[in-house]
Amino acid sequence: MGRRRAPELYRAPFPLYALQVDPSAGLLIAAGGGGAAKTGIKNGVHFLQLEQINGRLGASLLHSHDTETRATMNLALAGNILATGQDAHCHLLRFQTHQQKGKTKAEKAASKEQGPRQRKGAAPVEKTSGAETHQEGIELTVENLQAVQTDFSPEPFQKVVCFNHDNTLLATGGTDGYVRIWKVPSLEKVLELRAHEGEIEDLALGPDGKLVTVGWDLKASVWQKDQLVTQLHWQENGPTFSNTPYRYQACRFGQVPDQPTRLRLFTVQIPHKRLRQPPPCYLTAWDGSTFLPLRTKPCGHEVISCLSVSESGTFLGLGTVTGSVAIYIAFSLQRLYYVREAHGIVVTDVAFLPEKGRGPELLGFHETALFSVAVDSRCQLHLLPSRRSVPVWLLLVLCVGLIVMTIVLLQTVFPGFL
C-alpha cells in the first residue's frame, strides 16, 4: 500500500508560517512570505473561504493582503481583528466581509446559470495558488489599525502572540525573553516582565488572568501579572533521562469537555539537543488551577514543532519538523490520526475547525478537521471520521437475544431441559 496522504486544500505563492480559522464567516487565514530578501517571493496574508462542495470541504481565495517586505510568522485572532507578528513588530489588522452591491438582473441571472462554483467577476485561477479567487457576492476588506515594536534584542524577532479570553489584551513574546502585554486596539503597553533567560518559545493566557510562558532556558513558568506563581516541574515527576535535558516547546490552555468552568494546560516537551538516536517527545496534561501534572505520554521520536487544542478541548493537533501531522484525544493522550511526512518539511502551524459558527456545517459527517501549513507553501486538510459507538440499549437487546437463543437451542438439543 502507498503512504497515507492528506488532501491539499490550498497552495500559496510563498512559504506559509501561521494559520487561524474564523468560525463566524467560515474563513481560513494563512500567512507567510519570503521576507525582505529580494528573491521575488511575496509576503502576504491570504483569506480563504471554506465551503462544502459536493460533500467535500474546499477552500477558495477570497482576498490577498500584501504585507510588502514583511513576512508574517505568527498570528492571533480576536473576532475580526488579526494580530500579525512581522519581524520585531506586531501589526493589528481589521477585516470585514460584506455583500457586493450593484449587480444587475442580467448578472444575477448569469450567476444562477453558471452554478455554485462559477464566480461572477472572478479573477483567472492561477495554477500555483491551488485555489480560485472569487467573491460570489462577497468581498473582504482589510484595514491596518496599529503597529508596535514588541522585541528589542540585538536581532529582534516576535515569536508568539495571543489574545486574552475577552480580547481586550494582547500578549507578545520574542527573542529578548520579555513578555509584553498590550491594550487592544490601541496597543498601549500595560505590562512588561522578564520571563526567561533567552528566547520565549510559546505563551498562553488563561481566563483567570494567569499567563504561562515556556522558553529556551528549559523553564515553564506561571505568572499572575508580573508575579511568578509557580513553575512547571515535568522531568521531576515524569520520565527522566540522565543525560538528556528536555525543554518545553509549546503550551496551550483547553477546556475540560462537559466542564466549561475547568481548564487543562497542555504542553509539549522535546529534547533540548538533537541526538543521533533521539529520545521520544512527550505530551503532558496539567491541572489548570494547581498546575500539577495529570498525565504524560510519549508522542513519537519526531521533534514536535507546533501544538493546537480544539475549541471544546476534546482533541490535540501536532505538527513535526519532519512534516508529519497527528491528532490526539486530549483526555487520554491517545493518538487517533497520523500522516507521516504529510508535508515532507517542517510543519509551522496547525489549527482546528471551530465547533461553533459555521463549523458544524463545514465539518459534515466528520468528528473534527485539522488544518496544517508548512514551509512548502501548502495548506492541508486532516479529517477525523466519526468514531462509531454501539449504544448501551442495543448491547442490552443483543445480550437478551443471545440468552433467549441459547435457551431455545438447549431446549431443542435436550428436550425437557427446562
C-alpha angles and dihedrals in degrees: 000000000000124000116282111257134198119222116257109238100182142353120209127203090241139040113285121226109161139038138189135171124216105205098191096060097024093242128158111204117200124177141179141105147179097277127224096323113115095238097123091249110135130228122220155123115250122204112206126194112225116215141171106233119179090339095309130105112240139169134215129187111260101170139358117208115200116221094188111218096349124097115210109232102173138020140196126186130209113172104300095341118099123197111205127191109218117171107304095342140080115219122196117213129186118204129189133187122207140161118269117244135211103049114154124223090253091054092049091050091048090051091054092049092050093058131226097303096053114089119204109232093005120161117244114277115254112217091215093058098059091216139067123246110234146155107189089191092318127102129181127211128194125207126193108228111173142337131201136175108250104177130050107180121128087265099029119203132159107226103177141016133181141166126232122245097275095037094240095115136044126204123203133185133183149156096305093067095242128126114209125192119208135189117244126264099357094055090219108163114242102168140019125181137168100238103169144014099245131356125358109230101187143343138195131198120213126208091249091061095259116141124206119200131183125192148174090267087079091250133123114196136189117213136188103201103309096337122100108234100181144318125242114249108200107147091046090057102031140039114335130204111189096212099029117082114198128207132198111256102180142004131195136170118226136182121251104241112249089008105078094173093059128075138199126203117218124200137179120217121199133177109273092222131039112249132192089239101031119207118229126280118235140222117209132189117205132191106259095221105036096028091221117144114260101180139349129191137173115255102194137283096278110104111250115234104178143012134202133181122209118244094254093045091242100116139037123208122205134189126191137210089246092057101258123140127204139178121210131187107245099218099056100017087232117155114241102170135024135171114184114223093349088167101020090222136060114311105226101189143359129195134181125229103251119245094227133065111018092345099103091045092052095041095062113179095344125104096224141347126216125194122205132190131190145177088271087078093243131126113204133194123225116191124192111206117226110272106236116226129186113238117241092238091057091052090052091050091050092049092050091047091050091051092049092049091049092052092047091049093049090048090052096048096039109033111207091026089132 
